[in-house]
Amino acid sequence: MQRAMLAVILTYASIGAACGTTAPANVDGLRRVVGTDLIGARGATPDDQRKIDRTAVGICAAAIWTKAECERHGEGR
C-alpha cells in the first residue's frame, strides 16, 4: 500500500514539474535575434516584405530555423 501511494505521489509530482511554465528570464536576447521589424508588417507592400525578410535573416543567423527552412524562405528570389 505504501509503495502504491508513493508511486502516485511521485507521478503527480513529476507531472507537475514537467508541465509547469515560467516566464522568460530576459527577452532582450530574443529581440536582438528576431528584431521588432514585424510589428505592423502585413506583407502587402515591398516595405513590409523587407521587414519580414529582415526578421527571417535574424532567425536563420541564430540557427533557430534549420538550413532547409531558411533556404525555403528565400525560394523564388
All heavy atoms as a GROMACS GRO file, in nm:
protein
  559
    1MET      N    1   0.081  -0.119   0.000
    1MET     CA    2   0.000   0.000   0.000
    1MET      C    3   0.086   0.127   0.000
    1MET      O    4   0.056   0.221  -0.072
    1MET     CB    5  -0.094  -0.005   0.121
    1MET     CG    6  -0.184   0.114   0.132
    1MET     SD    7  -0.308   0.108   0.004
    1MET     CE    8  -0.417   0.231   0.057
    2GLN      N    9   0.190   0.127   0.080
    2GLN     CA   10   0.277   0.244   0.087
    2GLN      C   11   0.350   0.266  -0.046
    2GLN      O   12   0.370   0.380  -0.087
    2GLN     CB   13   0.378   0.230   0.200
    2GLN     CG   14   0.317   0.244   0.338
    2GLN     CD   15   0.419   0.226   0.447
    2GLN    OE1   16   0.530   0.180   0.422
    2GLN    NE2   17   0.382   0.262   0.568
    3ARG      N   18   0.388   0.158  -0.110
    3ARG     CA   19   0.458   0.172  -0.239
    3ARG      C   20   0.366   0.232  -0.344
    3ARG      O   21   0.407   0.315  -0.425
    3ARG     CB   22   0.510   0.036  -0.286
    3ARG     CG   23   0.624  -0.016  -0.202
    3ARG     CD   24   0.667  -0.150  -0.250
    3ARG     NE   25   0.785  -0.130  -0.330
    3ARG     CZ   26   0.850  -0.226  -0.390
    3ARG    NH1   27   0.808  -0.351  -0.380
    3ARG    NH2   28   0.958  -0.201  -0.461
    4ALA      N   29   0.240   0.189  -0.343
    4ALA     CA   30   0.145   0.242  -0.440
    4ALA      C   31   0.121   0.390  -0.414
    4ALA      O   32   0.115   0.470  -0.509
    4ALA     CB   33   0.013   0.164  -0.432
    5MET      N   34   0.107   0.427  -0.289
    5MET     CA   35   0.085   0.568  -0.256
    5MET      C   36   0.207   0.652  -0.294
    5MET      O   37   0.193   0.762  -0.348
    5MET     CB   38   0.055   0.583  -0.106
    5MET     CG   39   0.021   0.726  -0.069
    5MET     SD   40  -0.119   0.788  -0.160
    5MET     CE   41  -0.243   0.775  -0.036
    6LEU      N   42   0.326   0.599  -0.268
    6LEU     CA   43   0.448   0.669  -0.306
    6LEU      C   44   0.455   0.686  -0.458
    6LEU      O   45   0.491   0.793  -0.508
    6LEU     CB   46   0.571   0.593  -0.256
    6LEU     CG   47   0.706   0.656  -0.288
    6LEU    CD1   48   0.716   0.796  -0.228
    6LEU    CD2   49   0.818   0.568  -0.240
    7ALA      N   50   0.416   0.582  -0.531
    7ALA     CA   51   0.417   0.589  -0.677
    7ALA      C   52   0.320   0.696  -0.726
    7ALA      O   53   0.352   0.772  -0.819
    7ALA     CB   54   0.382   0.454  -0.737
    8VAL      N   55   0.203   0.704  -0.665
    8VAL     CA   56   0.104   0.804  -0.704
    8VAL      C   57   0.157   0.945  -0.676
    8VAL      O   58   0.148   1.035  -0.760
    8VAL     CB   59  -0.030   0.780  -0.630
    8VAL    CG1   60  -0.125   0.898  -0.649
    8VAL    CG2   61  -0.095   0.653  -0.679
    9ILE      N   62   0.215   0.965  -0.559
    9ILE     CA   63   0.269   1.096  -0.522
    9ILE      C   64   0.382   1.136  -0.617
    9ILE      O   65   0.386   1.250  -0.667
    9ILE     CB   66   0.317   1.095  -0.376
    9ILE    CG1   67   0.196   1.084  -0.283
    9ILE    CG2   68   0.398   1.221  -0.344
    9ILE    CD1   69   0.231   1.059  -0.139
   10LEU      N   70   0.472   1.044  -0.646
   10LEU     CA   71   0.584   1.076  -0.736
   10LEU      C   72   0.535   1.103  -0.877
   10LEU      O   73   0.589   1.189  -0.948
   10LEU     CB   74   0.686   0.963  -0.734
   10LEU     CG   75   0.767   0.950  -0.605
   10LEU    CD1   76   0.858   0.827  -0.611
   10LEU    CD2   77   0.848   1.075  -0.580
   11THR      N   78   0.432   1.032  -0.920
   11THR     CA   79   0.376   1.055  -1.053
   11THR      C   80   0.321   1.196  -1.064
   11THR      O   81   0.350   1.269  -1.159
   11THR     CB   82   0.267   0.951  -1.085
   11THR    OG1   83   0.324   0.821  -1.080
   11THR    CG2   84   0.205   0.976  -1.221
   12TYR      N   85   0.239   1.235  -0.967
   12TYR     CA   86   0.182   1.370  -0.970
   12TYR      C   87   0.289   1.477  -0.956
   12TYR      O   88   0.283   1.582  -1.020
   12TYR     CB   89   0.075   1.386  -0.862
   12TYR     CG   90  -0.057   1.327  -0.903
   12TYR    CD1   91  -0.104   1.209  -0.847
   12TYR    CD2   92  -0.135   1.388  -1.001
   12TYR    CE1   93  -0.223   1.154  -0.885
   12TYR    CE2   94  -0.255   1.333  -1.041
   12TYR     CZ   95  -0.299   1.216  -0.983
   12TYR     OH   96  -0.417   1.162  -1.022
   13ALA      N   97   0.389   1.452  -0.875
   13ALA     CA   98   0.497   1.549  -0.860
   13ALA      C   99   0.574   1.566  -0.990
   13ALA      O  100   0.608   1.678  -1.030
   13ALA     CB  101   0.592   1.506  -0.748
   14SER      N  102   0.600   1.457  -1.060
   14SER     CA  103   0.675   1.468  -1.186
   14SER      C  104   0.591   1.532  -1.295
   14SER      O  105   0.642   1.608  -1.376
   14SER     CB  106   0.727   1.331  -1.230
   14SER     OG  107   0.620   1.246  -1.264
   15ILE      N  108   0.462   1.505  -1.296
   15ILE     CA  109   0.374   1.569  -1.395
   15ILE      C  110   0.370   1.720  -1.369
   15ILE      O  111   0.380   1.801  -1.461
   15ILE     CB  112   0.232   1.509  -1.389
   15ILE    CG1  113   0.232   1.368  -1.447
   15ILE    CG2  114   0.132   1.597  -1.465
   15ILE    CD1  115   0.102   1.293  -1.427
   16GLY      N  116   0.357   1.757  -1.244
   16GLY     CA  117   0.354   1.899  -1.210
   16GLY      C  118   0.484   1.969  -1.247
   16GLY      O  119   0.484   2.082  -1.295
   17ALA      N  120   0.595   1.903  -1.226
   17ALA     CA  121   0.724   1.963  -1.259
   17ALA      C  122   0.743   1.975  -1.409
   17ALA      O  123   0.797   2.073  -1.459
   17ALA     CB  124   0.837   1.882  -1.197
   18ALA      N  125   0.697   1.877  -1.484
   18ALA     CA  126   0.717   1.876  -1.629
   18ALA      C  127   0.623   1.972  -1.701
   18ALA      O  128   0.656   2.023  -1.807
   18ALA     CB  129   0.700   1.735  -1.683
   19CYS      N  130   0.508   1.996  -1.645
   19CYS     CA  131   0.408   2.076  -1.714
   19CYS      C  132   0.406   2.222  -1.670
   19CYS      O  133   0.324   2.299  -1.716
   19CYS     CB  134   0.269   2.016  -1.693
   19CYS     SG  135   0.251   1.855  -1.770
   20GLY      N  136   0.493   2.258  -1.583
   20GLY     CA  137   0.496   2.396  -1.537
   20GLY      C  138   0.551   2.489  -1.644
   20GLY      O  139   0.622   2.448  -1.735
   21THR      N  140   0.514   2.613  -1.635
   21THR     CA  141   0.566   2.713  -1.728
   21THR      C  142   0.628   2.826  -1.648
   21THR      O  143   0.584   2.857  -1.538
   21THR     CB  144   0.456   2.769  -1.819
   21THR    OG1  145   0.356   2.829  -1.738
   21THR    CG2  146   0.396   2.661  -1.906
   22THR      N  147   0.728   2.885  -1.703
   22THR     CA  148   0.789   3.001  -1.641
   22THR      C  149   0.804   3.109  -1.746
   22THR      O  150   0.815   3.081  -1.865
   22THR     CB  151   0.928   2.968  -1.583
   22THR    OG1  152   1.011   2.921  -1.688
   22THR    CG2  153   0.920   2.862  -1.474
   23ALA      N  154   0.805   3.228  -1.700
   23ALA     CA  155   0.825   3.340  -1.791
   23ALA      C  156   0.970   3.344  -1.836
   23ALA      O  157   1.058   3.296  -1.765
   23ALA     CB  158   0.790   3.470  -1.720
   24PRO      N  159   0.997   3.396  -1.955
   24PRO     CA  160   1.136   3.407  -1.998
   24PRO      C  161   1.214   3.495  -1.902
   24PRO      O  162   1.162   3.594  -1.850
   24PRO     CB  163   1.128   3.472  -2.136
   24PRO     CG  164   0.986   3.495  -2.166
   24PRO     CD  165   0.904   3.450  -2.051
   25ALA      N  166   1.337   3.459  -1.878
   25ALA     CA  167   1.420   3.537  -1.787
   25ALA      C  168   1.449   3.674  -1.845
   25ALA      O  169   1.457   3.773  -1.773
   25ALA     CB  170   1.550   3.462  -1.758
   26ASN      N  171   1.465   3.680  -1.977
   26ASN     CA  172   1.504   3.804  -2.039
   26ASN      C  173   1.467   3.798  -2.187
   26ASN      O  174   1.501   3.704  -2.255
   26ASN     CB  175   1.654   3.821  -2.023
   26ASN     CG  176   1.705   3.954  -2.068
   26ASN    OD1  177   1.652   4.013  -2.161
   26ASN    ND2  178   1.809   4.001  -2.004
   27VAL      N  179   1.398   3.898  -2.237
   27VAL     CA  180   1.360   3.898  -2.377
   27VAL      C  181   1.454   3.980  -2.464
   27VAL      O  182   1.440   3.983  -2.585
   27VAL     CB  183   1.215   3.949  -2.397
   27VAL    CG1  184   1.117   3.858  -2.331
   27VAL    CG2  185   1.199   4.091  -2.349
   28ASP      N  186   1.551   4.047  -2.402
   28ASP     CA  187   1.643   4.130  -2.481
   28ASP      C  188   1.719   4.048  -2.584
   28ASP      O  189   1.738   4.093  -2.698
   28ASP     CB  190   1.741   4.204  -2.390
   28ASP     CG  191   1.671   4.311  -2.307
   28ASP    OD1  192   1.567   4.362  -2.353
   28ASP    OD2  193   1.721   4.342  -2.198
   29GLY      N  194   1.763   3.929  -2.547
   29GLY     CA  195   1.835   3.844  -2.641
   29GLY      C  196   1.748   3.805  -2.759
   29GLY      O  197   1.792   3.806  -2.874
   30LEU      N  198   1.623   3.772  -2.731
   30LEU     CA  199   1.531   3.736  -2.839
   30LEU      C  200   1.504   3.856  -2.929
   30LEU      O  201   1.502   3.843  -3.051
   30LEU     CB  202   1.400   3.684  -2.780
   30LEU     CG  203   1.297   3.634  -2.880
   30LEU    CD1  204   1.354   3.520  -2.965
   30LEU    CD2  205   1.171   3.591  -2.810
   31ARG      N  206   1.491   3.973  -2.872
   31ARG     CA  207   1.471   4.094  -2.952
   31ARG      C  208   1.591   4.120  -3.043
   31ARG      O  209   1.576   4.163  -3.157
   31ARG     CB  210   1.449   4.216  -2.864
   31ARG     CG  211   1.310   4.228  -2.812
   31ARG     CD  212   1.300   4.354  -2.726
   31ARG     NE  213   1.166   4.371  -2.679
   31ARG     CZ  214   1.077   4.454  -2.737
   31ARG    NH1  215   1.111   4.524  -2.841
   31ARG    NH2  216   0.957   4.463  -2.689
   32ARG      N  217   1.713   4.094  -2.991
   32ARG     CA  218   1.833   4.116  -3.074
   32ARG      C  219   1.835   4.019  -3.191
   32ARG      O  220   1.880   4.054  -3.301
   32ARG     CB  221   1.958   4.101  -2.990
   32ARG     CG  222   1.991   4.224  -2.909
   32ARG     CD  223   2.130   4.219  -2.850
   32ARG     NE  224   2.152   4.107  -2.759
   32ARG     CZ  225   2.122   4.108  -2.630
   32ARG    NH1  226   2.067   4.216  -2.575
   32ARG    NH2  227   2.145   4.004  -2.553
   33VAL      N  228   1.789   3.896  -3.170
   33VAL     CA  229   1.791   3.795  -3.277
   33VAL      C  230   1.678   3.820  -3.376
   33VAL      O  231   1.699   3.828  -3.496
   33VAL     CB  232   1.780   3.653  -3.218
   33VAL    CG1  233   1.754   3.551  -3.326
   33VAL    CG2  234   1.905   3.618  -3.140
   34VAL      N  235   1.557   3.832  -3.326
   34VAL     CA  236   1.439   3.842  -3.412
   34VAL      C  237   1.413   3.985  -3.455
   34VAL      O  238   1.368   4.010  -3.566
   34VAL     CB  239   1.316   3.782  -3.341
   34VAL    CG1  240   1.191   3.799  -3.424
   34VAL    CG2  241   1.339   3.635  -3.309
   35GLY      N  242   1.440   4.079  -3.369
   35GLY     CA  243   1.413   4.218  -3.401
   35GLY      C  244   1.268   4.254  -3.376
   35GLY      O  245   1.190   4.174  -3.327
   36THR      N  246   1.233   4.374  -3.412
   36THR     CA  247   1.095   4.421  -3.394
   36THR      C  248   1.036   4.467  -3.526
   36THR      O  249   0.935   4.536  -3.529
   36THR     CB  250   1.092   4.536  -3.292
   36THR    OG1  251   1.179   4.639  -3.335
   36THR    CG2  252   1.133   4.490  -3.153
   37ASP      N  253   1.097   4.427  -3.637
   37ASP     CA  254   1.051   4.472  -3.769
   37ASP      C  255   0.912   4.422  -3.803
   37ASP      O  256   0.840   4.487  -3.878
   37ASP     CB  257   1.149   4.425  -3.877
   37ASP     CG  258   1.278   4.503  -3.874
   37ASP    OD1  259   1.272   4.625  -3.858
   37ASP    OD2  260   1.384   4.441  -3.886
   38LEU      N  261   0.872   4.307  -3.751
   38LEU     CA  262   0.744   4.250  -3.790
   38LEU      C  263   0.625   4.324  -3.732
   38LEU      O  264   0.513   4.308  -3.782
   38LEU     CB  265   0.735   4.103  -3.746
   38LEU     CG  266   0.803   4.003  -3.837
   38LEU    CD1  267   0.779   3.862  -3.786
   38LEU    CD2  268   0.756   4.015  -3.979
   39ILE      N  269   0.647   4.407  -3.633
   39ILE     CA  270   0.535   4.478  -3.573
   39ILE      C  271   0.469   4.566  -3.678
   39ILE      O  272   0.532   4.652  -3.738
   39ILE     CB  273   0.583   4.564  -3.453
   39ILE    CG1  274   0.640   4.473  -3.344
   39ILE    CG2  275   0.470   4.650  -3.400
   39ILE    CD1  276   0.709   4.546  -3.233
   40GLY      N  277   0.345   4.538  -3.707
   40GLY     CA  278   0.268   4.613  -3.805
   40GLY      C  279   0.287   4.569  -3.949
   40GLY      O  280   0.215   4.616  -4.037
   41ALA      N  281   0.381   4.479  -3.977
   41ALA     CA  282   0.401   4.434  -4.116
   41ALA      C  283   0.293   4.334  -4.155
   41ALA      O  284   0.258   4.246  -4.078
   41ALA     CB  285   0.539   4.368  -4.130
   42ARG      N  286   0.240   4.351  -4.275
   42ARG     CA  287   0.135   4.261  -4.324
   42ARG      C  288   0.176   4.190  -4.453
   42ARG      O  289   0.103   4.108  -4.503
   42ARG     CB  290   0.007   4.339  -4.348
   42ARG     CG  291  -0.047   4.396  -4.220
   42ARG     CD  292  -0.176   4.466  -4.242
   42ARG     NE  293  -0.223   4.522  -4.116
   42ARG     CZ  294  -0.334   4.588  -4.103
   42ARG    NH1  295  -0.410   4.606  -4.207
   42ARG    NH2  296  -0.368   4.634  -3.985
   43GLY      N  297   0.288   4.227  -4.508
   43GLY     CA  298   0.333   4.165  -4.632
   43GLY      C  299   0.266   4.220  -4.756
   43GLY      O  300   0.279   4.165  -4.864
   44ALA      N  301   0.192   4.328  -4.741
   44ALA     CA  302   0.116   4.383  -4.853
   44ALA      C  303   0.198   4.478  -4.939
   44ALA      O  304   0.160   4.507  -5.052
   44ALA     CB  305  -0.008   4.456  -4.800
   45THR      N  306   0.310   4.527  -4.888
   45THR     CA  307   0.389   4.623  -4.963
   45THR      C  308   0.534   4.574  -4.969
   45THR      O  309   0.574   4.488  -4.890
   45THR     CB  310   0.388   4.761  -4.893
   45THR    OG1  311   0.454   4.749  -4.768
   45THR    CG2  312   0.246   4.811  -4.872
   46PRO      N  313   0.613   4.628  -5.061
   46PRO     CA  314   0.755   4.591  -5.063
   46PRO      C  315   0.826   4.621  -4.932
   46PRO      O  316   0.912   4.546  -4.887
   46PRO     CB  317   0.812   4.675  -5.178
   46PRO     CG  318   0.696   4.699  -5.268
   46PRO     CD  319   0.577   4.711  -5.176
   47ASP      N  320   0.788   4.730  -4.865
   47ASP     CA  321   0.848   4.764  -4.736
   47ASP      C  322   0.814   4.658  -4.631
   47ASP      O  323   0.899   4.619  -4.552
   47ASP     CB  324   0.802   4.902  -4.690
   47ASP     CG  325   0.879   4.950  -4.568
   47ASP    OD1  326   1.004   4.938  -4.568
   47ASP    OD2  327   0.815   4.997  -4.472
   48ASP      N  328   0.689   4.612  -4.631
   48ASP     CA  329   0.651   4.504  -4.539
   48ASP      C  330   0.732   4.378  -4.566
   48ASP      O  331   0.776   4.310  -4.474
   48ASP     CB  332   0.502   4.472  -4.552
   48ASP     CG  333   0.412   4.570  -4.480
   48ASP    OD1  334   0.465   4.658  -4.410
   48ASP    OD2  335   0.289   4.557  -4.494
   49GLN      N  336   0.752   4.347  -4.693
   49GLN     CA  337   0.828   4.226  -4.727
   49GLN      C  338   0.972   4.238  -4.680
   49GLN      O  339   1.030   4.142  -4.632
   49GLN     CB  340   0.824   4.200  -4.878
   49GLN     CG  341   0.884   4.066  -4.916
   49GLN     CD  342   0.815   3.948  -4.848
   49GLN    OE1  343   0.694   3.935  -4.854
   49GLN    NE2  344   0.892   3.863  -4.784
   50ARG      N  345   1.030   4.358  -4.689
   50ARG     CA  346   1.165   4.379  -4.637
   50ARG      C  347   1.170   4.356  -4.487
   50ARG      O  348   1.265   4.298  -4.433
   50ARG     CB  349   1.216   4.519  -4.673
   50ARG     CG  350   1.268   4.531  -4.814
   50ARG     CD  351   1.338   4.664  -4.838
   50ARG     NE  352   1.247   4.778  -4.830
   50ARG     CZ  353   1.167   4.817  -4.930
   50ARG    NH1  354   1.168   4.751  -5.044
   50ARG    NH2  355   1.089   4.922  -4.916
   51LYS      N  356   1.067   4.399  -4.415
   51LYS     CA  357   1.060   4.376  -4.271
   51LYS      C  358   1.056   4.226  -4.240
   51LYS      O  359   1.123   4.179  -4.148
   51LYS     CB  360   0.937   4.445  -4.211
   51LYS     CG  361   0.945   4.595  -4.213
   51LYS     CD  362   0.815   4.655  -4.159
   51LYS     CE  363   0.821   4.807  -4.160
   51LYS     NZ  364   0.698   4.866  -4.105
   52ILE      N  365   0.977   4.154  -4.316
   52ILE     CA  366   0.968   4.009  -4.298
   52ILE      C  367   1.102   3.944  -4.328
   52ILE      O  368   1.149   3.857  -4.254
   52ILE     CB  369   0.855   3.952  -4.386
   52ILE    CG1  370   0.719   4.002  -4.336
   52ILE    CG2  371   0.860   3.799  -4.389
   52ILE    CD1  372   0.605   3.980  -4.434
   53ASP      N  373   1.166   3.988  -4.435
   53ASP     CA  374   1.297   3.932  -4.472
   53ASP      C  375   1.402   3.959  -4.365
   53ASP      O  376   1.482   3.872  -4.332
   53ASP     CB  377   1.343   3.988  -4.607
   53ASP     CG  378   1.258   3.938  -4.723
   53ASP    OD1  379   1.187   3.836  -4.706
   53ASP    OD2  380   1.262   4.003  -4.829
   54ARG      N  381   1.403   4.080  -4.310
   54ARG     CA  382   1.500   4.112  -4.204
   54ARG      C  383   1.480   4.023  -4.083
   54ARG      O  384   1.576   3.979  -4.020
   54ARG     CB  385   1.489   4.260  -4.164
   54ARG     CG  386   1.559   4.354  -4.259
   54ARG     CD  387   1.575   4.492  -4.199
   54ARG     NE  388   1.447   4.556  -4.172
   54ARG     CZ  389   1.388   4.645  -4.252
   54ARG    NH1  390   1.446   4.678  -4.365
   54ARG    NH2  391   1.274   4.699  -4.220
   55THR      N  392   1.356   3.994  -4.050
   55THR     CA  393   1.327   3.906  -3.937
   55THR      C  394   1.376   3.765  -3.967
   55THR      O  395   1.438   3.700  -3.882
   55THR     CB  396   1.176   3.906  -3.906
   55THR    OG1  397   1.136   4.040  -3.876
   55THR    CG2  398   1.145   3.815  -3.789
   56ALA      N  399   1.349   3.716  -4.087
   56ALA     CA  400   1.392   3.580  -4.124
   56ALA      C  401   1.544   3.569  -4.123
   56ALA      O  402   1.598   3.467  -4.081
   56ALA     CB  403   1.337   3.544  -4.262
   57VAL      N  404   1.613   3.673  -4.164
   57VAL     CA  405   1.760   3.671  -4.164
   57VAL      C  406   1.812   3.652  -4.021
   57VAL      O  407   1.903   3.573  -3.996
   57VAL     CB  408   1.817   3.800  -4.227
   57VAL    CG1  409   1.963   3.818  -4.195
   57VAL    CG2  410   1.796   3.798  -4.377
   58GLY      N  411   1.754   3.724  -3.926
   58GLY     CA  412   1.796   3.710  -3.786
   58GLY      C  413   1.770   3.571  -3.732
   58GLY      O  414   1.854   3.513  -3.662
   59ILE      N  415   1.656   3.515  -3.767
   59ILE     CA  416   1.621   3.380  -3.719
   59ILE      C  417   1.716   3.278  -3.781
   59ILE      O  418   1.760   3.185  -3.714
   59ILE     CB  419   1.474   3.349  -3.751
   59ILE    CG1  420   1.384   3.439  -3.664
   59ILE    CG2  421   1.442   3.203  -3.726
   59ILE    CD1  422   1.238   3.434  -3.701
   60CYS      N  423   1.748   3.292  -3.908
   60CYS     CA  424   1.841   3.200  -3.974
   60CYS      C  425   1.982   3.215  -3.918
   60CYS      O  426   2.051   3.117  -3.893
   60CYS     CB  427   1.841   3.222  -4.124
   60CYS     SG  428   1.688   3.167  -4.204
   61ALA      N  429   2.024   3.338  -3.895
   61ALA     CA  430   2.160   3.362  -3.845
   61ALA      C  431   2.178   3.303  -3.705
   61ALA      O  432   2.287   3.258  -3.671
   61ALA     CB  433   2.190   3.512  -3.843
   62ALA      N  434   2.073   3.302  -3.626
   62ALA     CA  435   2.082   3.247  -3.490
   62ALA      C  436   2.060   3.096  -3.489
   62ALA      O  437   2.062   3.035  -3.383
   62ALA     CB  438   1.979   3.315  -3.401
   63ALA      N  439   2.041   3.035  -3.606
   63ALA     CA  440   2.020   2.890  -3.620
   63ALA      C  441   1.897   2.844  -3.544
   63ALA      O  442   1.893   2.733  -3.491
   63ALA     CB  443   2.144   2.813  -3.577
   64ILE      N  444   1.794   2.927  -3.538
   64ILE     CA  445   1.668   2.887  -3.478
   64ILE      C  446   1.593   2.799  -3.578
   64ILE      O  447   1.534   2.699  -3.542
   64ILE     CB  448   1.584   3.010  -3.437
   64ILE    CG1  449   1.658   3.083  -3.324
   64ILE    CG2  450   1.444   2.972  -3.395
   64ILE    CD1  451   1.600   3.216  -3.288
   65TRP      N  452   1.595   2.838  -3.705
   65TRP     CA  453   1.540   2.755  -3.811
   65TRP      C  454   1.652   2.669  -3.867
   65TRP      O  455   1.770   2.706  -3.862
   65TRP     CB  456   1.485   2.842  -3.924
   65TRP     CG  457   1.356   2.910  -3.893
   65TRP    CD1  458   1.268   2.882  -3.793
   65TRP    CD2  459   1.300   3.020  -3.964
   65TRP    NE1  460   1.162   2.968  -3.798
   65TRP    CE2  461   1.178   3.052  -3.902
   65TRP    CE3  462   1.342   3.093  -4.074
   65TRP    CZ2  463   1.096   3.156  -3.947
   65TRP    CZ3  464   1.261   3.196  -4.119
   65TRP    CH2  465   1.140   3.226  -4.056
   66THR      N  466   1.615   2.558  -3.927
   66THR     CA  467   1.714   2.473  -3.992
   66THR      C  468   1.760   2.538  -4.121
   66THR      O  469   1.694   2.629  -4.173
   66THR     CB  470   1.656   2.334  -4.023
   66THR    OG1  471   1.552   2.349  -4.122
   66THR    CG2  472   1.601   2.266  -3.899
   67LYS      N  473   1.870   2.488  -4.176
   67LYS     CA  474   1.920   2.541  -4.302
   67LYS      C  475   1.817   2.525  -4.413
   67LYS      O  476   1.797   2.615  -4.494
   67LYS     CB  477   2.051   2.470  -4.339
   67LYS     CG  478   2.117   2.528  -4.462
   67LYS     CD  479   2.250   2.462  -4.490
   67LYS     CE  480   2.312   2.523  -4.614
   67LYS     NZ  481   2.442   2.466  -4.645
   68ALA      N  482   1.748   2.411  -4.415
   68ALA     CA  483   1.646   2.386  -4.518
   68ALA      C  484   1.531   2.485  -4.505
   68ALA      O  485   1.479   2.534  -4.606
   68ALA     CB  486   1.594   2.243  -4.506
   69GLU      N  487   1.491   2.517  -4.382
   69GLU     CA  488   1.383   2.614  -4.364
   69GLU      C  489   1.425   2.753  -4.411
   69GLU      O  490   1.349   2.824  -4.474
   69GLU     CB  491   1.342   2.620  -4.216
   69GLU     CG  492   1.268   2.497  -4.170
   69GLU     CD  493   1.254   2.489  -4.020
   69GLU    OE1  494   1.344   2.535  -3.947
   69GLU    OE2  495   1.150   2.436  -3.975
   70CYS      N  496   1.549   2.789  -4.384
   70CYS     CA  497   1.599   2.919  -4.429
   70CYS      C  498   1.607   2.925  -4.582
   70CYS      O  499   1.574   3.027  -4.641
   70CYS     CB  500   1.735   2.947  -4.366
   70CYS     SG  501   1.724   2.976  -4.188
   71GLU      N  502   1.649   2.816  -4.642
   71GLU     CA  503   1.657   2.813  -4.789
   71GLU      C  504   1.518   2.824  -4.850
   71GLU      O  505   1.499   2.889  -4.952
   71GLU     CB  506   1.728   2.686  -4.835
   71GLU     CG  507   1.877   2.689  -4.806
   71GLU     CD  508   1.946   2.556  -4.834
   71GLU    OE1  509   1.876   2.456  -4.865
   71GLU    OE2  510   2.069   2.552  -4.823
   72ARG      N  511   1.418   2.759  -4.787
   72ARG     CA  512   1.281   2.766  -4.838
   72ARG      C  513   1.228   2.909  -4.830
   72ARG      O  514   1.152   2.952  -4.917
   72ARG     CB  515   1.188   2.674  -4.757
   72ARG     CG  516   1.174   2.537  -4.815
   72ARG     CD  517   1.052   2.465  -4.764
   72ARG     NE  518   1.029   2.474  -4.621
   72ARG     CZ  519   1.074   2.386  -4.531
   72ARG    NH1  520   1.147   2.284  -4.569
   72ARG    NH2  521   1.047   2.401  -4.405
   73HIS      N  522   1.269   2.984  -4.729
   73HIS     CA  523   1.223   3.123  -4.716
   73HIS      C  524   1.270   3.206  -4.835
   73HIS      O  525   1.200   3.296  -4.880
   73HIS     CB  526   1.273   3.187  -4.586
   73HIS     CG  527   1.238   3.331  -4.577
   73HIS    ND1  528   1.112   3.375  -4.548
   73HIS    CD2  529   1.314   3.443  -4.596
   73HIS    CE1  530   1.110   3.507  -4.550
   73HIS    NE2  531   1.231   3.551  -4.578
   74GLY      N  532   1.386   3.174  -4.887
   74GLY     CA  533   1.442   3.252  -4.996
   74GLY      C  534   1.406   3.202  -5.134
   74GLY      O  535   1.455   3.255  -5.232
   75GLU      N  536   1.321   3.100  -5.145
   75GLU     CA  537   1.286   3.046  -5.277
   75GLU      C  538   1.221   3.153  -5.364
   75GLU      O  539   1.141   3.233  -5.318
   75GLU     CB  540   1.188   2.929  -5.262
   75GLU     CG  541   1.256   2.803  -5.216
   75GLU     CD  542   1.157   2.686  -5.204
   75GLU    OE1  543   1.039   2.705  -5.230
   75GLU    OE2  544   1.204   2.579  -5.165
   76GLY      N  545   1.259   3.152  -5.490
   76GLY     CA  546   1.199   3.242  -5.587
   76GLY      C  547   1.250   3.386  -5.580
   76GLY      O  548   1.190   3.475  -5.636
   77ARG      N  549   1.361   3.408  -5.511
   77ARG     CA  550   1.413   3.545  -5.502
   77ARG      C  551   1.549   3.551  -5.563
   77ARG      O  552   1.624   3.466  -5.567
   77ARG     CB  553   1.422   3.588  -5.357
   77ARG     CG  554   1.286   3.597  -5.299
   77ARG     CD  555   1.298   3.636  -5.155
   77ARG     NE  556   1.177   3.590  -5.090
   77ARG     CZ  557   1.111   3.660  -5.005
   77ARG    NH1  558   1.153   3.777  -4.970
   77ARG    NH2  559   1.002   3.616  -4.952
   0.00000   0.00000   0.00000
